[in-house]
Amino acid sequence: MKKIDENLIDQLAHLSRLEFSQEEKEKILSDLNRILDYIDQLNELDTENVEPLIYLSPNKDILREDVVNENLKKEDALKNAPKKDSDYFRVPKVIQ
């Protein structure tokens, strides 16, 4: 597998419009190469008879049925509102 070098870090920094100090470049270089080494280790595993993992849980689409309930009436909804205007809640303006 190809190793990451400083030229690739420079290209990535240019594409992402980032600037790194030499110390940061060395840290990124080390981290990315460690990630690639770890992936190489994973590639050594035999996954021939392993089913792909689609769901993290054995449960599939456990959904409840939609049930129509009685809605709250306007008068009841506005009953305890600190400020109201006929059919609406009054709230402080947040967009100038």
Distance bins in CASP14 RR format, pairs under 12 A and 6 or more apart:
PFRMAT RR
TARGET T0000
AUTHOR 0000-0000-0000
RMODE 2
METHOD distances of the structure
MODEL  1
1 32 0 0 0 0 0 1 0 0 0 0 0
1 33 0 0 0 0 1 0 0 0 0 0 0
1 35 0 0 0 0 0 1 0 0 0 0 0
1 36 1 0 1 0 0 0 0 0 0 0 0
1 37 0 0 0 0 1 0 0 0 0 0 0
1 38 0 0 0 0 0 1 0 0 0 0 0
1 39 1 0 0 1 0 0 0 0 0 0 0
1 40 1 0 1 0 0 0 0 0 0 0 0
1 41 0 0 0 0 0 1 0 0 0 0 0
1 42 0 0 0 0 0 1 0 0 0 0 0
1 43 0 0 0 0 1 0 0 0 0 0 0
1 44 0 0 0 0 0 1 0 0 0 0 0
2 8 0 0 0 0 1 0 0 0 0 0 0
2 32 0 0 0 0 0 1 0 0 0 0 0
2 33 0 0 0 0 0 1 0 0 0 0 0
2 36 0 0 0 0 1 0 0 0 0 0 0
2 39 0 0 0 0 0 1 0 0 0 0 0
2 40 0 0 0 0 0 1 0 0 0 0 0
3 9 0 0 0 0 0 1 0 0 0 0 0
3 29 0 0 0 0 1 0 0 0 0 0 0
3 30 0 0 0 0 0 1 0 0 0 0 0
3 32 0 0 0 0 1 0 0 0 0 0 0
3 33 1 0 1 0 0 0 0 0 0 0 0
3 34 0 0 0 0 0 1 0 0 0 0 0
3 35 0 0 0 0 0 1 0 0 0 0 0
3 36 1 0 0 1 0 0 0 0 0 0 0
3 37 0 0 0 0 1 0 0 0 0 0 0
3 40 0 0 0 0 0 1 0 0 0 0 0
4 10 0 0 0 0 0 1 0 0 0 0 0
4 11 0 0 0 0 0 1 0 0 0 0 0
4 12 0 0 0 0 1 0 0 0 0 0 0
4 25 0 0 0 0 0 1 0 0 0 0 0
4 26 0 0 0 0 0 1 0 0 0 0 0
4 28 0 0 0 0 1 0 0 0 0 0 0
4 29 1 0 1 0 0 0 0 0 0 0 0
4 30 0 0 0 0 1 0 0 0 0 0 0
4 31 0 0 0 0 1 0 0 0 0 0 0
4 32 1 0 1 0 0 0 0 0 0 0 0
4 33 1 0 1 0 0 0 0 0 0 0 0
4 34 0 0 0 0 1 0 0 0 0 0 0
4 35 0 0 0 0 1 0 0 0 0 0 0
4 36 1 0 0 1 0 0 0 0 0 0 0
4 37 0 0 0 0 0 1 0 0 0 0 0
5 11 0 0 0 0 1 0 0 0 0 0 0
5 12 0 0 0 0 0 1 0 0 0 0 0
5 25 0 0 0 0 0 1 0 0 0 0 0
5 26 0 0 0 0 0 1 0 0 0 0 0
5 28 0 0 0 0 0 1 0 0 0 0 0
5 29 1 0 0 1 0 0 0 0 0 0 0
5 30 0 0 0 0 0 1 0 0 0 0 0
5 32 0 0 0 0 1 0 0 0 0 0 0
5 33 0 0 0 0 1 0 0 0 0 0 0
5 36 0 0 0 0 0 1 0 0 0 0 0
6 12 0 0 0 0 0 1 0 0 0 0 0
6 13 0 0 0 0 0 1 0 0 0 0 0
6 20 0 0 0 0 0 1 0 0 0 0 0
6 22 0 0 0 0 1 0 0 0 0 0 0
6 24 0 0 0 0 0 1 0 0 0 0 0
6 25 1 0 0 1 0 0 0 0 0 0 0
6 26 0 0 0 0 1 0 0 0 0 0 0
6 27 0 0 0 0 0 1 0 0 0 0 0
6 28 0 0 0 0 1 0 0 0 0 0 0
6 29 1 0 0 1 0 0 0 0 0 0 0
6 30 0 0 0 0 0 1 0 0 0 0 0
6 32 0 0 0 0 0 1 0 0 0 0 0
6 33 0 0 0 0 0 1 0 0 0 0 0
7 13 0 0 0 0 0 1 0 0 0 0 0
7 14 0 0 0 0 0 1 0 0 0 0 0
7 25 0 0 0 0 0 1 0 0 0 0 0
7 29 0 0 0 0 0 1 0 0 0 0 0
8 14 0 0 0 0 0 1 0 0 0 0 0
8 15 0 0 0 0 0 1 0 0 0 0 0
8 25 0 0 0 0 0 1 0 0 0 0 0
8 28 0 0 0 0 1 0 0 0 0 0 0
8 29 0 0 0 0 1 0 0 0 0 0 0
8 32 0 0 0 0 1 0 0 0 0 0 0
8 33 0 0 0 0 0 1 0 0 0 0 0
8 36 0 0 0 0 0 1 0 0 0 0 0
9 15 0 0 0 0 0 1 0 0 0 0 0
9 16 0 0 0 0 0 1 0 0 0 0 0
9 18 0 0 0 0 1 0 0 0 0 0 0
9 19 0 0 0 0 0 1 0 0 0 0 0
9 20 1 0 0 1 0 0 0 0 0 0 0
9 21 0 0 0 0 0 1 0 0 0 0 0
9 22 0 0 0 0 0 1 0 0 0 0 0
9 24 0 0 0 0 1 0 0 0 0 0 0
9 25 1 0 1 0 0 0 0 0 0 0 0
9 26 0 0 0 0 1 0 0 0 0 0 0
9 27 0 0 0 0 0 1 0 0 0 0 0
9 28 1 0 1 0 0 0 0 0 0 0 0
9 29 1 0 1 0 0 0 0 0 0 0 0
9 30 0 0 0 0 0 1 0 0 0 0 0
9 31 0 0 0 0 0 1 0 0 0 0 0
9 32 1 0 0 1 0 0 0 0 0 0 0
9 33 0 0 0 0 0 1 0 0 0 0 0
10 16 0 0 0 0 0 1 0 0 0 0 0
10 18 0 0 0 0 0 1 0 0 0 0 0
10 19 0 0 0 0 0 1 0 0 0 0 0
10 20 0 0 0 0 1 0 0 0 0 0 0
10 22 0 0 0 0 0 1 0 0 0 0 0
10 24 0 0 0 0 0 1 0 0 0 0 0
10 25 1 0 0 1 0 0 0 0 0 0 0
10 28 0 0 0 0 0 1 0 0 0 0 0
10 29 0 0 0 0 0 1 0 0 0 0 0
11 18 0 0 0 0 0 1 0 0 0 0 0
11 20 0 0 0 0 0 1 0 0 0 0 0
11 25 0 0 0 0 0 1 0 0 0 0 0
12 18 1 0 0 1 0 0 0 0 0 0 0
12 19 0 0 0 0 0 1 0 0 0 0 0
12 20 0 0 0 0 1 0 0 0 0 0 0
12 25 0 0 0 0 0 1 0 0 0 0 0
12 28 0 0 0 0 1 0 0 0 0 0 0
12 29 0 0 0 0 0 1 0 0 0 0 0
12 32 0 0 0 0 1 0 0 0 0 0 0
13 19 1 0 0 1 0 0 0 0 0 0 0
13 20 1 0 1 0 0 0 0 0 0 0 0
13 21 0 0 0 0 0 1 0 0 0 0 0
13 22 0 0 0 0 0 1 0 0 0 0 0
13 24 0 0 0 0 1 0 0 0 0 0 0
13 25 1 0 0 1 0 0 0 0 0 0 0
13 28 0 0 0 0 1 0 0 0 0 0 0
13 29 0 0 0 0 0 1 0 0 0 0 0
14 20 0 0 0 0 0 1 0 0 0 0 0
16 28 0 0 0 0 0 1 0 0 0 0 0
18 24 0 0 0 0 1 0 0 0 0 0 0
18 25 0 0 0 0 0 1 0 0 0 0 0
18 28 0 0 0 0 1 0 0 0 0 0 0
19 25 0 0 0 0 0 1 0 0 0 0 0
20 26 0 0 0 0 1 0 0 0 0 0 0
20 27 0 0 0 0 1 0 0 0 0 0 0
20 28 1 0 0 1 0 0 0 0 0 0 0
20 29 0 0 0 0 1 0 0 0 0 0 0
21 27 0 0 0 0 1 0 0 0 0 0 0
21 28 0 0 0 0 0 1 0 0 0 0 0
22 28 0 0 0 0 0 1 0 0 0 0 0
22 29 0 0 0 0 0 1 0 0 0 0 0
23 29 0 0 0 0 0 1 0 0 0 0 0
23 30 0 0 0 0 0 1 0 0 0 0 0
24 30 0 0 0 0 0 1 0 0 0 0 0
24 31 0 0 0 0 0 1 0 0 0 0 0
25 31 0 0 0 0 0 1 0 0 0 0 0
25 32 0 0 0 0 0 1 0 0 0 0 0
26 32 0 0 0 0 0 1 0 0 0 0 0
26 33 0 0 0 0 0 1 0 0 0 0 0
27 33 0 0 0 0 0 1 0 0 0 0 0
27 34 0 0 0 0 0 1 0 0 0 0 0
28 34 0 0 0 0 0 1 0 0 0 0 0
28 35 0 0 0 0 0 1 0 0 0 0 0
29 35 0 0 0 0 0 1 0 0 0 0 0
29 36 0 0 0 0 0 1 0 0 0 0 0
30 36 0 0 0 0 0 1 0 0 0 0 0
30 37 0 0 0 0 0 1 0 0 0 0 0
31 37 0 0 0 0 0 1 0 0 0 0 0
31 38 0 0 0 0 0 1 0 0 0 0 0
32 38 0 0 0 0 0 1 0 0 0 0 0
32 39 0 0 0 0 0 1 0 0 0 0 0
33 39 0 0 0 0 0 1 0 0 0 0 0
33 40 0 0 0 0 0 1 0 0 0 0 0
34 40 0 0 0 0 0 1 0 0 0 0 0
34 41 0 0 0 0 0 1 0 0 0 0 0
35 41 0 0 0 0 0 1 0 0 0 0 0
35 42 0 0 0 0 0 1 0 0 0 0 0
36 42 0 0 0 0 0 1 0 0 0 0 0
36 43 0 0 0 0 0 1 0 0 0 0 0
37 43 0 0 0 0 0 1 0 0 0 0 0
37 44 0 0 0 0 0 1 0 0 0 0 0
38 44 0 0 0 0 0 1 0 0 0 0 0
38 45 0 0 0 0 0 1 0 0 0 0 0
39 45 0 0 0 0 0 1 0 0 0 0 0
47 53 0 0 0 0 0 1 0 0 0 0 0
54 60 0 0 0 0 1 0 0 0 0 0 0
54 61 0 0 0 0 0 1 0 0 0 0 0
55 61 0 0 0 0 1 0 0 0 0 0 0
55 62 0 0 0 0 0 1 0 0 0 0 0
70 76 0 0 0 0 0 1 0 0 0 0 0
71 77 0 0 0 0 1 0 0 0 0 0 0
72 78 0 0 0 0 1 0 0 0 0 0 0
72 79 0 0 0 0 1 0 0 0 0 0 0
72 80 0 0 0 0 0 1 0 0 0 0 0
73 79 0 0 0 0 1 0 0 0 0 0 0
73 87 0 0 0 0 0 1 0 0 0 0 0
74 81 0 0 0 0 0 1 0 0 0 0 0
74 84 0 0 0 0 1 0 0 0 0 0 0
74 85 0 0 0 0 0 1 0 0 0 0 0
74 86 0 0 0 0 1 0 0 0 0 0 0
74 87 1 0 1 0 0 0 0 0 0 0 0
74 88 0 0 0 0 1 0 0 0 0 0 0
74 89 0 0 0 0 0 1 0 0 0 0 0
75 81 0 0 0 0 0 1 0 0 0 0 0
75 84 0 0 0 0 0 1 0 0 0 0 0
75 86 0 0 0 0 0 1 0 0 0 0 0
75 87 0 0 0 0 1 0 0 0 0 0 0
77 84 0 0 0 0 1 0 0 0 0 0 0
77 87 0 0 0 0 1 0 0 0 0 0 0
77 88 0 0 0 0 0 1 0 0 0 0 0
77 89 0 0 0 0 1 0 0 0 0 0 0
78 84 1 0 1 0 0 0 0 0 0 0 0
78 85 0 0 0 0 1 0 0 0 0 0 0
78 86 0 0 0 0 1 0 0 0 0 0 0
78 87 1 0 0 1 0 0 0 0 0 0 0
78 88 0 0 0 0 1 0 0 0 0 0 0
78 89 1 0 0 1 0 0 0 0 0 0 0
78 90 0 0 0 0 1 0 0 0 0 0 0
79 89 0 0 0 0 0 1 0 0 0 0 0
80 89 0 0 0 0 0 1 0 0 0 0 0
81 87 0 0 0 0 0 1 0 0 0 0 0
81 88 0 0 0 0 1 0 0 0 0 0 0
81 89 1 0 1 0 0 0 0 0 0 0 0
81 90 1 0 0 1 0 0 0 0 0 0 0
81 91 0 0 0 0 1 0 0 0 0 0 0
82 89 0 0 0 0 1 0 0 0 0 0 0
82 90 0 0 0 0 1 0 0 0 0 0 0
82 91 0 0 0 0 1 0 0 0 0 0 0
82 92 0 0 0 0 0 1 0 0 0 0 0
83 89 1 0 0 1 0 0 0 0 0 0 0
83 90 1 1 0 0 0 0 0 0 0 0 0
83 91 1 0 0 1 0 0 0 0 0 0 0
83 92 0 0 0 0 1 0 0 0 0 0 0
84 90 1 0 1 0 0 0 0 0 0 0 0
84 91 0 0 0 0 0 1 0 0 0 0 0
85 91 0 0 0 0 0 1 0 0 0 0 0
END
